[in-house]
Amino acid sequence: MKNRAQIKELTARIDEVLYYLWDPIGVSDEPCARGEYSNYVGIITTLVIEENEFKIAEKLSEIESVNMGLTKNPEKNKQIAKRLLVDKYAVQEGLR
């Protein structure tokens, strides 16, 4: 994926998924916390572009445990990784 518009769209989708679906600390109902997971969007975007579902899920688990001090949720992280790859394919196909 080299098209800047596609990468921008993918990045926006990843940000939405992290905030509304992944949301390990449960802040998605707080408008003031909208940027809570923005620091992780870059690395997750890179892994999504590489299409490595395992690495995406592992990175999400690492963020939960190391950065946030939470218990890992590997099953949810696998689901989120799959969802992010679906979004990547949708962006590549021009689907909204």
N, C-alpha and C positions, 0 to 999 in steps of 0.2 A: 504494500500500500504506500504509494508515493504521492498521490494527489493531495495537495494541502487542504482542499475543501473536505475531502473524505476524512483525513486525519482530524480536522477540526470537528467534524460531525461525530466521529467515533469518540473523541475525547469528551465531548458534551454528553454523549450517551453513557459513557463510563462514569462520569461524574454523577449523573442522575441515578444510575444503578447503585453506586456505592452509597449514596445518600438515602435513597428511598427503599432499596431492597436489602442491601447488605447491612447497613446501620447497626453495627455491633454494640454501640453504647446507647441506642434508642433515642436519638435526637431528631428524627425525621419530622416530628410534629412541632418542632421549634423553629420558626423562621429565622431567628437570630443565630442559629447554629448551621445555616445553610452551607458554609464553607468548611465544616468540620473535617471532612475527608479529602478536601482538595489537594492536600500535600501528597496524597498517594496516587492521584490520577496519572501522573507522568509515568511512574514505574509500571503501573498496571496497564497503561496504554501500550508500552513497549512489549510487555508479555503477551498482550492480546494480538498485536501485530505479528508477533512470532508464532502465534497459534499454538501455544503450549498450555493446554488446559491444566496439567499437573502443576506447572510452575506458577500459574495464576492462583490456583487454590492454595498452594504452599505459601505464596507471598501474602495472601489475605490472612492466613493462619498466623504467619509470623508477625504481621502488623497487629493482629489482635493480642497476641501473647507478649511480644517484646515491647511494642510501642504503647499499647494500651493497658497492659497488665491484666488482660482478661483470659479466660479459658478459651482455647481454640475450639472452633466449631467446624470441623473438617467437612461434614456432610453439607452444611449450608454453603461453605466456600466452594465446594465442587459444583453445586447448583448455580452459584453466582458465576463461576468460571465458564460454565456451559452457556449461560445467558449472555455473557459478554462476547463469546465467540459467535453466537447467533447474531448479535448486534453488529459485529464486524462484517459478517457475510451480508447482512442487510444493507449496510452502508456501501459495500462494494457493488451491490446490485442496484443501488440507487433507490432502495426502499425506505420509506419514512416510518 
